[in-house]
Amino acid sequence: MKNMETKKQIRDRLKAKRENLTCEQVQRRSEEICRKISQQSRFLQVEAVCFYYPLGKEVNLLPLAKEALALGKKVAFPRVEGKEMEFYEITSLKDFQEGSFHIMEPVGGKLLSEQNTLALVPGLGFDFRGNRIGYGGGFYDRYFARHPQFLKIGVAYAVQIVEELQTEVHDISMDGVVTEKTIEEKTNGKKFS
């Protein structure tokens, strides 16, 4: 019988893999991921893009957020309020302050209400079926349960991709996953390319 890792063990293992990347590797791989996303027709077509503010060695999409603003797109970042998370529109990458869990969050801003939205989602790990393992708070799962119309693309380094993640009923899977090496899409009708 196969020895099954607990979610905590998987989180710890994938976080260690990410933390072992050098700052130069993080920068180079983040730039490549930004380039891949910026060339997708769906990125160019959507009216709004949800980003996240990178914590530690997470993939840095801030240059892509700046590009999206320059293209005239609505750009939104998450802010945690109690047990829920909402995305707020920003007009500048300067409008942030440290919030919940030491993550930079937008100050003020209008609640995102756009339907034609691409959400770029962080995680500790993904599999290529779109399953995601986050930090364990469930904020993204609860948010996407309320906003199923968003195109959800997981963003990670190739070292964070595993063969299979065990899922629970409340887990919301991604429509695709982007790494510095590949773009994988589920065949559920929502296309990123």
C-alpha positions, 0 to 999 in steps of 0.5 A: 500500500502506498504511503500517503503524505498528510496535507501538512507534509505535502505543504512542508515539502513543497514550501521547502522546494520553493524556499530552496530556490535562489533569489536569481532563480526566483527572478528569472522564473517569475519573469518567464511566467509573466512573459508566458501569461502576457502572451496568452490571448485570454489575458489580452481579452479579459477586462479584469485580472486578479493578482496577489502580492508575492510573499517570500519566494512566491512567483512575482507577478507585479511586473505583469500587474503593472503591464495590465494597468498600462493596458487599461485593464481593471487590476485587483488584489486580495484583502482578507476581512475576517474569514473572507477574502475580497478583491479590490481594484487598484490604480497604482502598485503603491497603494498597499499596506501590510495586512493579514498574515503579513501579506501586502493588501490594497488600501481602499479601492473599489470592490471588484465586480467584473464578470470577464475576469482572469484570476492568477492564483498562488499556491504551495503546489498544484497538479496538472489536473488543476488541483491546488494546495494552499496554506490551509486557510481556505480563503481562495476556495471560499472566494471562488465558490462565490465567483465560479465564473472567473477563469482561475489559473494557478501560478507556480514554479515547476518544482511545485508541481506534483503528480496528484493532490488529494482533494476534499469536497470544498477544494476548488480546482483551477482551470489551468496552471502556468509554470516557467516551463509549461501552460496546462489547461483542463478540458472543462470549456474554460480556455486560457490560451 
